[in-house]
Amino acid sequence: MRLTRRQFLGAVALAAAAGTAACGGKSSRSAASRSRSGAAGPATDTRTPPLAAAGVRAAQSPAAQGSAPSFSNVAEVGPDEIALYFGGKHPNYPGAGVANFLGYSPADILESMDTAVLDQVGQSRGQGAMDAIHTIVGKSLLESLLAIYATQPVLLALDAGHGGLAGVYFEPGSNGTEWEHTRAVAGIVEALATDSRYASITIRRIFNDAIGDDFGLPPPQDSKARASLVIRNARASMLAYEAGVWNRAHPESTVVLHVVSAHFNANSGGTLVLHEGDDAPADFARRSMAYGRDYVDRARPALNASGLLPSPLSLVNGNGLHDDSLMYAPPVRVGSRVNPLTGNTPHGPPRYAMLQASLLEQDYVQGLLNYRGLA
């Protein structure tokens, strides 16, 4: 049985009591980047720091709950385990199911500046200048978490947008280079997090370029782009499950999960944060918007004051914020085609999957479970 949107969110709320691409499929690229966008990325993730890099703490089973919370290295989880998770068959996540896919935490997508402008800075000023911009973005990402949560323990589900495993699914992002910049930011965030100032923040990656984004579904439901979104969201959802286990056992020292996906813009001319909208549970949406406001107010002035940019960054959308409605929405709304694996026609406006509000990805998960006999 397929759950309605209302039933999904109701199930998530009950459990809490007891696109296109993840950033919106940026399609506005320069002619040069369009010519590069089909080029294969590296066969392995040679540009990404290893999962044991500084700032990423030792992974343990979610069952290993002692005097301090411990969270799994979910970046190593692949498609088969994710299918078991959503099908309620994963031994480490008893009781999990399809209702865990949407509305499980606050989440934000950071679009700090145009990728083409960042590349221009590198071409004119060198790698050090690009590194300085990456550092501003990474530091602002962490500082905004402190601004919102103060000393409360935070579990950061960290995504570096785009990328993927060559030969299965690889998407370079805007200007053909966005994926490189997002991974540079992720590495900096992890390195900065070794500072005692960020001792309250535990980082777990939800991206992994060494694992292919493929559930083996038959066409036309074998979209690797959709699989990529589902896999990253599933890993974050697993972290939400683990945090819930800890919080129920330790109400005096609860942990909050916040998903942050690092991206860079395509021809926007400014800074933007995409935050959760009305479809998310109200408290999650409130914290998502608060984080977005703080990040925009923090990162944009710092980037403009760096002296590295060819011109000051504007505020996209007038205030640098936009909800989870897809900004690059195609003229045909979601619901133009029946999913043969579910018999459903998804309805509603296109939503950003990383903001946990995508009906299209929800239907994809149900189709996956039906196909594998896990529904």
C-alpha positions in Angstrom: 0.0 0.0 0.0 1.4 3.4 -0.9 1.2 6.0 1.8 -0.2 9.5 1.0 1.9 12.5 1.7 -0.2 13.3 4.8 0.1 9.7 6.0 3.9 9.8 5.5 4.3 12.9 7.7 1.9 11.6 10.2 3.9 8.4 10.5 7.1 10.3 10.9 5.6 12.5 13.6 4.4 9.4 15.4 7.8 7.8 15.2 9.5 11.0 16.6 7.1 10.9 19.6 8.0 7.3 20.5 15.4 16.1 -8.9 16.6 16.4 -11.0 19.9 16.7 -8.9 19.9 17.0 -5.1 20.4 20.8 -5.4 17.7 21.1 -8.1 19.5 19.9 -11.2 21.1 23.2 -12.1 20.7 23.3 -15.9 22.0 26.8 -16.6 25.6 26.3 -17.6 28.1 28.0 -19.9 28.8 26.5 -23.3 32.1 25.3 -22.2 30.7 23.5 -19.2 28.0 21.9 -21.3 30.6 20.5 -23.5 32.4 19.0 -20.4 29.3 17.8 -18.6 29.3 14.5 -20.3 32.9 13.8 -19.5 33.5 11.0 -17.0 34.8 11.7 -13.6 37.5 9.8 -11.9 37.0 6.1 -11.5 37.7 6.5 -7.8 37.3 9.5 -5.5 40.8 10.7 -5.6 39.9 14.3 -4.7 37.9 13.5 -1.6 39.6 13.1 1.8 39.3 9.6 3.2 36.4 8.8 5.4 38.8 8.5 8.3 39.9 12.1 7.8 40.3 14.4 10.7 36.9 15.5 12.1 35.2 12.2 11.2 34.9 10.2 14.4 35.1 6.4 14.6 32.0 4.7 13.3 30.2 2.2 15.5 27.0 0.2 15.3 23.9 2.2 16.4 23.4 -0.5 19.1 26.7 0.5 20.7 25.3 3.2 22.9 27.4 3.9 26.0 27.9 7.0 28.0 28.4 9.1 24.8 26.5 8.8 21.5 28.1 6.9 18.7 26.9 7.0 15.1 27.6 4.7 12.1 29.7 5.4 9.1 26.7 5.5 6.9 28.7 6.7 3.8 29.7 3.0 3.4 26.0 1.9 3.1 25.1 0.8 -0.5 21.9 0.3 -2.4 21.2 -3.2 -1.2 21.3 -2.3 2.5 19.2 0.8 1.8 16.5 -1.3 0.2 16.5 -3.5 3.3 16.3 -0.4 5.5 13.2 1.0 3.8 11.7 -2.5 3.6 12.1 -2.9 7.4 14.5 -5.8 7.0 17.8 -4.2 8.0 18.9 -5.9 11.3 20.5 -2.7 12.6 17.3 -0.6 12.2 14.4 -2.7 13.5 11.0 -1.1 12.8 12.3 1.2 10.1 10.3 1.6 6.9 9.2 3.7 4.0 7.8 6.3 6.4 11.4 7.1 7.4 12.1 8.6 4.0 10.6 12.1 4.4 10.6 14.7 7.1 13.1 13.3 9.6 15.3 16.4 10.4 16.0 20.0 9.5 17.9 20.2 6.2 19.5 23.0 4.1 21.2 23.3 0.7 23.9 25.9 0.5 24.4 27.7 -2.8 27.1 30.1 -1.7 28.1 31.7 -5.1 28.3 30.9 -8.8 30.6 28.0 -9.7 31.8 29.9 -12.8 32.8 32.9 -10.6 34.7 30.6 -8.2 36.5 29.0 -11.2 37.3 32.5 -12.5 38.9 33.3 -9.1 41.0 30.3 -9.4 42.1 31.1 -12.9 43.0 34.7 -12.1 44.3 34.4 -8.5 45.3 30.8 -8.1 44.5 27.8 -6.0 45.1 29.6 -2.8 42.3 32.0 -3.5 39.9 29.2 -4.2 40.9 27.5 -1.0 40.2 30.7 0.9 36.7 30.8 -0.5 36.2 27.1 0.3 37.3 27.9 3.9 34.9 30.8 4.3 32.1 28.5 3.2 33.2 25.6 5.4 33.7 27.8 8.5 30.3 29.6 7.9 28.6 26.2 7.7 29.9 25.2 11.1 29.5 28.6 12.7 25.8 28.7 11.7 25.2 25.3 13.4 26.7 26.8 16.6 24.5 29.9 16.2 21.3 27.8 16.0 22.1 25.0 18.5 24.7 26.6 20.8 26.3 23.8 22.9 23.6 21.2 22.2 25.2 18.1 20.5 24.6 18.2 16.8 25.0 15.3 14.4 25.8 16.8 11.0 24.8 14.7 8.0 27.2 16.3 5.5 26.6 16.1 1.8 28.9 17.3 -1.0 26.6 17.9 -4.0 27.0 16.1 -7.4 29.8 13.7 -8.2 29.3 10.0 -8.2 31.0 6.8 -9.4 32.1 7.0 -13.1 30.6 4.3 -15.2 27.5 4.1 -13.0 26.4 7.7 -12.5 28.5 10.9 -12.4 27.1 14.4 -12.5 29.7 17.2 -12.4 27.3 20.0 -11.4 27.3 23.6 -12.7 30.2 24.7 -14.9 31.4 21.1 -15.0 33.4 21.7 -11.8 30.9 22.1 -9.0 31.5 18.6 -7.7 35.2 19.4 -7.1 34.4 22.5 -5.0 31.7 20.8 -2.9 34.2 18.0 -2.0 36.8 20.6 -1.1 34.3 22.3 1.2 33.5 18.9 2.8 37.2 18.2 3.5 37.6 21.7 5.1 34.6 21.3 7.3 36.0 18.0 8.6 39.4 19.5 9.2 37.9 22.6 10.9 35.8 20.4 13.2 38.9 19.1 15.0 38.9 22.6 16.7 37.6 22.3 20.2 35.2 25.2 19.4 33.2 22.6 17.4 33.4 19.8 19.9 29.6 19.6 20.1 29.4 18.7 16.3 29.8 15.1 15.1 30.1 14.8 11.3 29.0 11.9 9.1 29.2 12.0 5.4 26.2 10.9 3.3 28.0 11.0 0.0 30.5 8.5 -1.3 31.9 8.6 -4.9 33.2 5.0 -4.6 29.7 3.5 -4.4 27.5 3.4 -7.5 24.1 4.9 -7.5 22.1 2.0 -8.9 19.3 -0.1 -7.4 19.1 -2.3 -10.5 15.5 -1.3 -11.4 14.2 -1.9 -14.9 13.6 0.9 -17.3 12.0 3.4 -17.3 12.4 3.5 -13.5 16.2 3.0 -13.5 17.1 6.7 -13.1 20.6 6.9 -11.6 20.0 10.5 -10.7 17.0 9.5 -8.6 18.9 6.7 -7.1 21.6 9.1 -6.0 19.1 11.3 -4.2 17.5 8.3 -2.5 20.8 6.9 -1.4 22.0 10.1 0.2 18.7 10.7 1.9 18.6 7.2 3.1 22.0 7.5 4.8 20.8 10.7 6.5 17.6 9.0 7.6 19.7 6.2 9.1 21.5 8.8 11.2 18.1 10.2 12.3 17.1 6.7 13.3 20.3 6.3 15.4 19.9 9.7 17.0 16.3 8.7 17.9 17.6 5.5 19.6 20.1 7.6 21.6 17.6 10.3 22.5 14.9 7.9 23.8 17.5 6.3 26.0 19.1 9.5 27.1 16.5 12.3 27.3 18.8 14.3 29.5 21.5 14.6 26.7 19.7 14.6 23.4 21.3 15.0 20.0 19.9 16.9 17.0 20.4 15.9 13.4 20.9 18.5 10.8 21.4 17.8 7.1 23.6 20.2 5.1 24.3 19.8 1.4 27.1 22.0 0.0 26.6 23.3 -3.5 27.5 26.3 -5.7 25.1 28.2 -7.9 24.7 28.4 -11.7 24.4 32.0 -13.0 22.5 33.4 -10.1 25.0 36.2 -9.3 24.6 35.7 -5.6 24.2 33.7 -2.4 21.3 31.4 -1.7 20.2 28.8 0.8 17.3 26.4 0.0 15.4 25.5 3.2 12.6 23.2 4.1 9.1 24.4 3.4 5.6 23.9 4.7 5.6 20.1 3.8 8.3 19.5 6.5 7.3 19.1 10.1 7.0 22.6 11.6 9.9 22.4 14.0 12.2 21.1 11.4 11.2 23.8 8.9 11.7 26.5 11.5 15.2 25.4 12.3 16.0 24.9 8.7 15.0 28.5 7.9 16.8 29.8 10.9 20.0 28.1 9.8 19.5 29.4 6.3 19.1 33.0 7.4 22.2 32.8 9.7 24.3 31.2 6.9 23.3 33.9 4.3 24.0 36.7 6.8 27.3 35.2 7.8 28.8 33.8 4.5 27.8 36.5 2.0 29.5 39.4 3.9 32.6 37.3 4.5 32.9 36.3 0.9 32.3 39.9 -0.3 34.9 41.1 2.2 37.5 38.6 1.1 38.7 40.9 -1.7 38.8 37.8 -4.0 35.6 38.2 -6.0 35.3 40.1 -9.3 32.1 41.8 -8.0 30.0 41.7 -4.8 27.5 38.8 -4.4 23.9 39.7 -4.4 21.0 38.1 -2.4 19.3 35.7 -4.7 15.5 36.0 -4.5 15.9 39.3 -2.7 16.7 37.7 0.7 19.0 34.8 -0.2 16.4 32.2 0.8 14.0 29.9 -1.1 11.8 27.1 0.1 11.8 23.5 -1.1 9.8 24.2 -4.3 12.1 23.4 -7.2 13.5 26.7 -8.7 14.4 25.0 -12.0 11.0 23.4 -12.4 10.3 22.0 -15.8 7.1 23.1 -17.6 5.6 19.6 -17.1 4.6 19.1 -13.4 5.3 15.9 -11.5 2.6 13.5 -12.4 3.0 13.3 -16.2 3.8 9.5 -16.1 2.6 6.5 -14.3 5.2 4.6 -12.3 4.9 1.0 -13.5 6.3 -0.3 -10.3 3.7 1.3 -8.1 0.8 2.0 -10.5 0.8 5.6 -9.2 1.1 8.9 -10.8 3.0 11.2 -8.4 1.3 14.6 -8.0 2.4 17.9 -6.6 5.0 20.5 -7.4 8.6 19.3 -7.9 10.5 19.5 -4.6 14.2 19.3 -3.7 14.9 15.7 -2.6 17.6 16.7 -0.1 15.0 18.8 1.7 13.0 15.7 2.3 9.9 16.8 0.5 10.1 15.1 -2.9 7.0 13.1 -3.8 8.8 11.8 -6.9 11.5 10.2 -4.8 9.0 8.9 -2.4 7.2 7.1 -5.2 10.6 5.8 -6.4 11.2 4.2 -3.0 7.9 2.5 -3.0 8.6 1.2 -6.5 11.9 -0.1 -5.3 10.3 -2.0 -2.4 7.6 -3.4 -4.7 10.2 -4.6 -7.3 12.4 -6.3 -4.6 9.4 -7.8 -2.8 10.1 -5.8 0.3 6.8 -3.8 0.5 
